Structures are given as structure tokens and as C-alpha cells.
Amino acid sequence: MRDLMKTLANGIVRANPTFILLLGLCPTLAVSTSVDNAFGMTGSVLFVLLAANVIVSLLRRWIPDRVRIPTFIVIIATLVTIVDLALKAYVPPLSKSLGMYVPLIVVNCIILGRAEAFASKNNVRHSVADAIGMSLGFGLAILLISLLRQLLGTGTLDVFDVRLFSIPGLTDSPAAIFLLPMGAFFVIGVLLALFRWLGVSECE
Amino acid sequence: MALVNNMVLSKFLGLCPFFGVSKKLSSAFSMGVAVLLVMVVASAVTWPLFHLLLVPYGFEFMRTVIFILVIASLVQIIEMTIKRTNLTLYNALGIYLPLITTNCAVLGITFVNIDSQYSFIQSMAAALGAGAGFMLVLVIMSGIRERLDLADAPKVFKGAPIAFIVAGFLGLAFLGFGGMVG
């Protein structure tokens, strides 16, 4: 049990997929304009990563080495299609907001990377722990970025249409740049530097 | 497509190789060409596949799976071709060549072609533009990074953080292209 927790924690801190491994940046920066999006994306990634890790781990002895990457890709693509259709059916506004970045989860380096680096070499229990850890790490990262971008970009914090709070001066003339792509780049650049300064990051 | 809706700077696609390969100008250029090639060929193959095969049989939902398989095969073919014709180039690109498969930009452009309901010619034009834009940004970025490595950034910013911030500024600059072409 102890080393399951270690695997899990690994994904959150020491090998955080977004801030340390620098994987899966495309969707992270693209959808992090609002906290709702962040939740939606994390949920989707969690589902796909968990299912993919489990399936790959279960099949790991039977997948021939030469075709393993295409096999992983097909597994992941199928899972992503399921998630995409489910989102479209059950939460259309979220699906619209996340747009093509949901199908793009299939090329999210995090998922393919973990299937290749971990699930194909470890048993199911550890793969589950890894999937949860990585998803949580990703989720925390994208949540943090979305929080900053939404707060600075609109001056308010709305989660699922519930206004949590707003910053008085900022609402009238928010720093809209943060909603734009370059704002995302700035935010993640500064956050990366911050984490390094705090001594959390290891050398690149 | 290449400038205002730039794949990397406004659509966030193609970031991994962007930050991985862009340290040296020569490899950035080769990478850019390779991606452009894959984008154009992938668009050329996926568009007819979608409109002539998937739609008539009601299989549109299969597009994610089919498109990514097409891209993966294409990259494999290109990889083998480069290995046979130009070994130095093959070594220079290293792991980033097979990684073109997971380049969001390539899959992204195939999706954009469908979602924006482009005709075949328009899709080809979009792919060319997107690829050119990607290459442009990659080359610019690597040129800047070569100099950045020698510059005197604060210690915590060295490497990835400063690269992101620079990318942000680059994006800002590209926004200025907004009014240029219609």
C-alpha cells in the first residue's frame, strides 16, 4: 500500500506532468481560460488515463513490442472518442467550450507517455495509482493556471455559474491579456520560475 | 492561417516539439519542414477519407481513431524514408521525428479542415499555411533561444520559464499581423 501511495504522490509533486515533465501542454494552455474548463478537462483526462493505463497494463504481456505504440494509440483514441461523445451528449456547453481539445487528448503526451513508460511495465494496481496521481497532478496544474487566468482576465471567479468572488477594481478593466494565448504563456512561465525558486523543481 | 491564427501561438498546438527542438536553428528548420510535409499529406489523405468514406456510411465519430492512425502511418513512412536517404538528418531529428505523430498541430489541422467545412483545395491551403506558420515560429524561437542561452536571465527563469515568456511576447507580436491580410 505504501508504494502505491508513493506512485500516486509521484505524479502530483516530483513528476508533475505539467510543471516538471512539461507534457501535455497544448490542452493545458488552450483550455485554461476558466476554472470550469479546467475541471472538465481534468475529468476527461482522468477517465482516459485511468482506462488506458488499466487496459495497457492488463494487456502488457500480449502486445507485441513492434506494434505497441500504434496499439496504445488505438486504445487511447477509442477511449477519447467515448469521452468526446459522452461530453457532447451530457454536457454540451462544456463540450463546446473545450472544443477540439477533447479529441486532441489522444495526442496528449501525458497519456501516451504513461502508457509507454509505466503501464506497459507495471501491474494493474500500480498503473491505477500512477494514472490517478498523474491526473491529479495535471488537474492541480491546470486548475492553478485557470484560476490565475480567469481571475486576472475577468476579475471574477465563477465556478459552474456560481460567482465565488470578484475583485472590485479588476472587474471593470480586467487584464484581458490573460485570456489570450500569450497570457497563458506568461502565466506558465512565471509559475515554472516560481516553482524552481521554491526549490520544488528538479533540474531540467 | 500562418500568421494570425498561428498554430503554436494562438491555437497552442505543437508545443512539445516547439520547446524541445527549438534550441538549435538547423534542427528547428528540418523539424519545421518535416511537420509541414506531414500536415499537407495528412490533410490530403484525411479529407477524402472523411468526406468520401466516413460520412456516407455514418462513421463520422470514428474520425479521431482513423485520422490518428493515418498520421501515425505517414510518420512511420517518412521516418523510414529519411533514414534511408539522409542519415545525418535522421540523427539530428532524433526522437522528435516519431513524435510528430503526437504533434497536436498535425491532428489539429485535420480537425480544423473538417470543422471549418473546407473544400479540398481550402484544406490544402490551410495545411500549407499552418505548416508554414509552425515552421516560421519554430525557426524564430530557436534563433531567439540560441541567444537566450547566452543571455543573463535570472537563475530561476533560465531554460523553460523564460522560453515560455518569450513565446508569449512572440504571440503578442504576431497579433499585430491581425489587420494585414483582409
Interface residues (C-beta under 8 A of the other chain):
Chain A: L22 L23 L25 C26 P27 L29 A30 I69 P70 I73 V74 A77 T78 V80 T81 D84 L85 M100 P103 L104 V106 V107 N108 C109 L112 L180 P181 M182 G183 A184 F185 F186 I188 G189 V190 L192 A193 L194 R196 W197 E204
Chain B: L9 S10 K11 F12 L13 G14 L15 C16 F19 F61 M62 R63 T64 V65 I68 L69 A72 P98 T101 T102 N103 C104 L107 G108 F111 V112 D115 P154 V156 F157 G159 A160 P161 I162 A163 F164 I165 A167 G168 F169 G171 L172 L175
